[in-house]
Amino acid sequence: MATAAAPKTGLPLSIFFYCKDCEKIAEVTRVGSRYVYSCNICGTKNVAFGTQRSIMSFFHLDEKDFEKSTEGAEGAEGIAGQESPINDSGSPST
């Protein structure tokens, strides 16, 4: 069964993008053919991506912070509670 992918990023919709400079979930644009993304808010390439759980854990966000940072972020079309087979490093999780 195929997983739906976002047209701008090519990654599953359960993947969130976190701008380390803006310190919030951001809509991004893919740069080139590699897993490099630029933030549409500040324009930097300092963007991490992962599931909701991995972003919250790595950047020490609680549920309130995460939901607050996703307000207005069109690129945050993730499905809460759904685990993705791709981890923060881009490789399959075990």
Secondary structure by P-SEA (a helix, b strand, c coil): ccccccccccccccbbbbccccccbbbbbbcccccbbbbccccccccccccaaaaaaaacccaaaaaaaacccccccccccccccccccccccc
